Amino acid sequence: MKVLVTVKRVIDYNVKVRVMSDNSDVDLKNVKMAVNPFCEIAVEQAVRMKESGLATEVVVVSMGPATAQEQLRTALAMGADRAILVQSDEALESLTVAKILAKIVEEEQPGLVLMGKQSIDTDNNQTGQMLSALTGMSQGAFASAIESDGDQLKVTREVDGGLQTLSIKLPAVVTVDLRMNEPRYASLPNIMKAKKKPLDTKTPADYGVSVKAHSKVLRVEPPAERQAGIKVGSVAELVDKLKNEAKVI
């Protein structure tokens, strides 16, 4: 079974995000970029499936500027076999990404598509669901564990009441949650090997998809500064402040 994994280039989660002086967007100059944490977990799961014999090939795909090759090379160093970069300097909306992925799925014919449930920049949590609708593939969202069962896939997902286990038919699209696994660190030999692994560069036009924006960012602002907390001398004082100042009780 071939596994297709999506990888998004985002600001490293350890970096404090800066907003441009004109509030038009997030400042990306001289900022460390990394693989979206949810996507990294999806890559790790695909590599584990290959190591256990469930998958025969792991293909990673990303969309963005030419510099996104760095994140694809990271995925290749983790154990993926080859990569596809759909190069675009324009910001791609979720629906556009899903349409391009649908064309890649049609071309590659994977048995399973693994995706991070969301990215930590736009935080939309919708591309996987859109891809499932466009391709007609089964869908399992927010997966914390998956288990192969012949031509079926058992997907365990966290819900408000606890855990829910679904059985879906392959081929399928599964979006993964943080608790699925802990991604490995790529070793130096694997990083060197990743430089020689195939990486194809395409454009949205190669897949017959036009890049068209349906929304516009009007203004970006950093979150308001939180006020410092205070210490109280007794439970009675705490209750008084919660009642008369915070007015929460």
C-alpha positions as CSV (number, residue, x, y, z in Angstrom):
1,M,0.0,0.0,0.0
2,K,1.3,3.4,-0.9
3,V,0.8,6.1,1.7
4,L,0.6,9.8,0.7
5,V,1.5,12.3,3.5
6,T,1.0,16.1,3.4
7,V,3.6,18.4,4.9
8,K,3.1,22.1,5.5
9,R,5.8,24.7,6.1
10,V,5.0,26.8,9.1
11,I,6.8,29.0,11.6
12,D,8.6,26.9,14.2
13,Y,6.3,26.5,17.2
14,N,9.2,27.7,19.5
15,V,9.4,31.1,17.8
16,K,7.4,34.1,19.0
17,V,5.3,35.3,16.1
18,R,5.8,38.9,15.0
19,V,3.3,41.0,13.2
20,M,4.3,43.5,10.5
21,S,4.4,47.1,11.4
22,D,1.5,47.9,9.1
23,N,-0.6,45.0,10.5
24,S,-1.0,43.5,7.1
25,D,0.3,40.0,7.9
26,V,2.7,38.0,10.0
27,D,6.4,38.9,9.6
28,L,8.3,35.9,8.1
29,K,11.6,37.6,7.5
30,N,14.6,35.8,9.2
31,V,12.1,33.5,11.0
32,K,12.9,29.8,11.6
33,M,10.5,27.6,9.6
34,A,9.7,24.0,10.4
35,V,7.3,21.1,9.5
36,N,3.9,21.6,11.0
37,P,3.8,19.5,14.2
38,F,0.7,17.6,13.2
39,C,2.1,16.9,9.7
40,E,5.3,15.6,11.4
41,I,3.2,13.1,13.3
42,A,1.6,12.0,10.1
43,V,5.0,11.4,8.5
44,E,6.1,9.4,11.5
45,Q,3.0,7.2,11.4
46,A,3.5,6.5,7.7
47,V,7.2,5.6,8.2
48,R,6.2,3.2,11.1
49,M,3.6,1.6,8.8
50,K,6.3,1.0,6.2
51,E,8.7,-0.4,8.8
52,S,6.0,-2.8,10.0
53,G,5.3,-4.0,6.4
54,L,1.9,-2.3,6.1
55,A,3.1,0.3,3.6
56,T,5.3,-0.2,0.6
57,E,6.1,3.4,-0.2
58,V,5.7,6.7,1.6
59,V,5.3,9.8,-0.6
60,V,5.3,13.3,1.0
61,V,3.8,16.4,-0.7
62,S,4.0,20.0,0.2
63,M,2.7,23.3,-1.3
64,G,4.5,26.6,-1.0
65,P,7.6,28.5,-2.0
66,A,10.8,26.8,-3.2
67,T,12.2,27.0,0.3
68,A,9.6,24.4,1.3
69,Q,12.0,21.8,0.0
70,E,13.7,22.1,3.3
71,Q,10.7,20.7,5.1
72,L,10.3,18.0,2.5
73,R,13.9,17.0,3.0
74,T,13.2,16.7,6.7
75,A,10.4,14.3,6.0
76,L,12.6,12.3,3.6
77,A,15.3,12.1,6.4
78,M,12.6,10.7,8.7
79,G,12.1,7.8,6.3
80,A,9.8,8.9,3.4
81,D,10.8,7.6,0.0
82,R,10.2,10.6,-2.3
83,A,8.6,14.0,-2.3
84,I,6.5,16.3,-4.4
85,L,6.6,20.1,-4.1
86,V,3.8,22.1,-5.7
87,Q,5.6,25.4,-5.9
88,S,3.6,28.6,-5.5
89,D,4.6,31.9,-4.0
90,E,1.0,32.8,-3.4
91,A,-0.9,31.9,-0.3
92,L,-3.1,28.9,-1.0
93,E,-6.5,28.5,0.6
94,S,-7.7,25.2,1.9
95,L,-10.0,24.5,-1.0
96,T,-7.2,25.1,-3.5
97,V,-4.9,22.8,-1.6
98,A,-7.6,20.1,-1.5
99,K,-8.2,20.4,-5.2
100,I,-4.5,20.0,-6.0
101,L,-4.2,17.1,-3.5
102,A,-7.2,15.5,-5.3
103,K,-5.3,15.6,-8.6
104,I,-2.2,14.1,-6.9
105,V,-4.3,11.3,-5.4
106,E,-5.8,10.6,-8.8
107,E,-2.2,10.4,-10.2
108,E,-0.5,8.5,-7.4
109,Q,-3.4,6.2,-6.4
110,P,-2.4,5.9,-2.7
111,G,-4.2,3.4,-0.4
112,L,-4.1,5.9,2.4
113,V,-3.6,9.7,2.8
114,L,-2.3,10.8,6.1
115,M,-2.6,14.5,7.1
116,G,-2.2,16.6,10.1
117,K,-5.6,17.5,11.5
118,Q,-4.7,21.2,11.2
119,S,-1.8,23.6,10.8
120,I,-0.6,25.8,13.6
121,D,-0.6,29.0,11.4
122,T,-4.0,29.2,9.7
123,D,-5.6,26.7,12.1
124,N,-8.4,25.9,9.7
125,N,-8.8,22.2,10.2
126,Q,-10.7,21.6,7.0
127,T,-8.4,20.5,4.1
128,G,-8.6,16.8,5.0
129,Q,-12.4,16.9,5.1
130,M,-12.5,18.8,1.7
131,L,-10.1,16.2,0.1
132,S,-12.3,13.4,1.3
133,A,-15.4,15.0,-0.3
134,L,-13.6,15.8,-3.6
135,T,-12.2,12.2,-4.0
136,G,-15.0,10.2,-2.5
137,M,-12.6,8.5,-0.2
138,S,-13.5,7.4,3.3
139,Q,-12.6,9.8,6.1
140,G,-11.3,9.5,9.6
141,A,-10.6,12.8,11.5
142,F,-8.7,13.6,14.7
143,A,-7.2,10.1,14.8
144,S,-5.1,9.2,17.9
145,A,-4.5,5.7,16.7
146,I,-5.0,3.6,13.5
147,E,-4.9,-0.1,13.0
148,S,-5.0,-2.0,9.7
149,D,-7.6,-4.7,9.3
150,G,-7.5,-6.1,5.8
151,D,-9.2,-3.7,3.4
152,Q,-10.5,-1.8,6.5
153,L,-8.8,0.7,8.8
154,K,-9.7,1.0,12.4
155,V,-9.5,4.7,13.5
156,T,-9.5,5.6,17.2
157,R,-10.4,9.2,17.8
158,E,-10.9,11.4,20.9
159,V,-14.4,12.8,21.4
160,D,-16.0,14.7,24.3
161,G,-17.2,11.5,25.9
162,G,-13.9,9.6,25.7
163,L,-12.6,7.4,22.7
164,Q,-14.5,6.5,19.6
165,T,-13.4,3.7,17.2
166,L,-14.5,3.7,13.6
167,S,-14.0,1.1,10.9
168,I,-13.5,2.7,7.5
169,K,-12.8,1.3,4.0
170,L,-9.6,1.9,2.2
171,P,-8.6,4.0,0.3
172,A,-9.1,6.6,3.0
173,V,-8.1,10.1,4.2
174,V,-7.1,10.2,7.9
175,T,-6.2,13.4,9.8
176,V,-4.0,12.8,12.8
177,D,-4.0,14.2,16.3
178,L,-1.0,15.0,18.6
179,R,-1.4,11.8,20.7
180,M,-0.8,9.4,17.9
181,N,3.0,9.1,18.3
182,E,6.2,11.0,19.1
183,P,8.1,11.8,15.9
184,R,11.7,10.6,15.7
185,Y,14.8,12.8,15.2
186,A,16.4,12.3,11.9
187,S,19.9,10.9,12.2
188,L,22.9,12.5,10.3
189,P,23.3,9.5,7.9
190,N,19.6,9.7,7.0
191,I,19.8,13.5,6.5
192,M,22.7,12.9,4.1
193,K,20.7,10.2,2.3
194,A,17.6,12.5,2.0
195,K,19.6,14.8,-0.2
196,K,19.7,12.1,-2.9
197,K,16.1,11.1,-2.7
198,P,13.8,12.2,-5.5
199,L,12.0,15.5,-5.1
200,D,9.7,16.5,-8.0
201,T,8.7,20.2,-8.4
202,K,5.3,21.0,-9.9
203,T,3.0,24.0,-10.1
204,P,-0.7,24.3,-9.6
205,A,-1.1,24.7,-13.3
206,D,0.4,21.3,-13.9
207,Y,-2.6,19.9,-12.1
208,G,-5.1,22.2,-13.9
209,V,-5.9,24.1,-10.7
210,S,-6.0,27.9,-10.8
211,V,-4.9,29.8,-7.7
212,K,-7.7,32.1,-6.8
213,A,-8.2,33.9,-3.4
214,H,-11.8,33.8,-2.0
215,S,-10.9,35.7,1.1
216,K,-8.7,38.7,2.1
217,V,-6.8,39.4,5.3
218,L,-7.9,42.8,6.5
219,R,-5.7,43.2,9.5
220,V,-3.5,41.1,11.8
221,E,-3.0,42.0,15.4
222,P,-1.0,40.3,18.2
223,P,-3.1,39.1,21.2
224,A,-3.6,41.6,24.0
225,E,-1.1,41.5,26.8
226,R,-2.3,39.6,29.8
227,Q,-2.4,41.5,33.1
228,A,-0.2,40.3,35.9
229,G,-1.9,38.2,38.6
230,I,-2.0,39.1,42.3
231,K,-1.5,37.2,45.5
232,V,-4.2,37.1,48.2
233,G,-3.7,36.5,51.8
234,S,-6.7,34.2,52.5
235,V,-9.5,32.2,51.0
236,A,-12.0,34.9,52.2
237,E,-10.1,37.6,50.3
238,L,-10.0,35.4,47.2
239,V,-13.8,34.8,47.4
240,D,-14.3,38.5,47.9
241,K,-12.3,39.4,44.8
242,L,-13.9,36.8,42.7
243,K,-17.3,38.0,43.7
244,N,-16.9,41.8,43.7
245,E,-14.0,42.5,41.3
246,A,-14.0,39.6,38.8
247,K,-17.8,39.0,39.2
248,V,-17.5,35.4,38.3
249,I,-19.3,34.0,41.3
